[in-house]
Amino acid sequence: DANTGKQLFNLVGHSGDVDSAAFSPDGTKIVSGSRESQNNLILWDANTGKQLFNLVGHPEFVHSAAFSPDGTKIVSGSKSKQNNLMVWDAN
């Protein structure tokens, strides 16, 4: 809680270092990316802490993730030989 400094919940689901996390523009979702064997992102419900989706597809560790301004898409990047970005449906 930004007003009180009280921890609301702990998001547990990644097995490696978390390199990125972002709130959706409306504050209802969180996306996080990590350095783990699945090279995944996790989409979370920001009100409950519940895991909504596990987004898998990057060939290497996920280093960055962000929502589009309208909150309907997520873009993520990883350091790989393909030097690629992936775009995901946030709904």
C-alpha positions in Angstrom: 0.0 0.0 0.0 1.7 3.2 -1.2 -0.1 5.2 1.5 0.8 3.1 4.5 3.9 1.1 3.4 2.2 -2.1 4.4 2.9 -5.2 2.3 -0.4 -6.4 0.7 0.8 -9.8 -0.5 3.8 -11.7 -1.9 3.7 -12.9 -5.5 5.2 -16.3 -5.6 5.6 -18.2 -8.9 9.0 -17.5 -10.5 11.9 -19.9 -9.8 14.6 -17.5 -10.9 15.6 -13.8 -10.4 12.8 -11.4 -11.3 14.2 -8.8 -13.8 11.1 -6.8 -14.5 7.7 -6.0 -13.2 5.0 -3.5 -14.3 1.5 -2.5 -13.4 -1.1 -2.3 -16.1 -2.3 1.3 -16.8 -5.6 0.7 -14.9 -3.7 -1.0 -11.9 -5.6 -4.3 -12.1 -2.8 -6.5 -13.4 0.9 -7.0 -12.9 3.3 -8.6 -15.4 6.7 -9.9 -14.2 9.6 -11.4 -16.1 12.4 -13.6 -14.8 15.6 -15.5 -15.3 14.5 -19.1 -15.1 14.5 -22.2 -17.2 11.0 -21.6 -18.6 12.0 -18.0 -19.8 8.5 -16.9 -18.9 6.4 -14.0 -17.9 3.6 -14.2 -15.3 0.5 -12.1 -15.4 -1.0 -11.5 -12.0 -4.2 -10.1 -10.6 -3.0 -6.9 -8.8 -6.0 -7.0 -6.3 -5.6 -10.6 -5.2 -2.1 -11.6 -6.1 -3.5 -14.6 -8.0 -1.5 -15.9 -11.0 -3.6 -15.4 -14.1 -1.4 -16.6 -16.9 2.1 -18.0 -17.5 3.4 -16.6 -20.8 6.1 -18.9 -22.3 7.9 -18.4 -25.6 11.2 -16.5 -25.2 14.3 -18.5 -26.1 16.3 -16.8 -23.3 15.8 -15.0 -20.0 13.2 -12.3 -20.0 14.8 -9.0 -19.1 12.0 -6.5 -19.7 8.2 -6.3 -19.8 5.7 -3.4 -20.2 2.0 -2.9 -20.9 0.7 -0.9 -23.8 -0.9 2.5 -22.9 -4.4 1.0 -23.2 -3.4 -2.1 -21.2 -4.5 -4.6 -23.8 -1.0 -5.8 -24.8 2.3 -6.7 -23.1 5.7 -6.3 -24.8 8.6 -8.3 -23.5 12.3 -8.6 -24.4 15.0 -11.1 -23.9 18.7 -11.3 -24.6 18.9 -13.9 -27.3 20.6 -14.6 -30.6 17.3 -13.5 -32.3 17.3 -10.1 -30.4 13.6 -10.3 -30.4 10.6 -8.7 -28.7 7.3 -10.5 -28.2 3.9 -9.0 -28.0 1.2 -10.7 -25.9 -2.6 -10.3 -25.5 -3.0 -9.0 -21.9 -6.7 -10.1 -21.8 
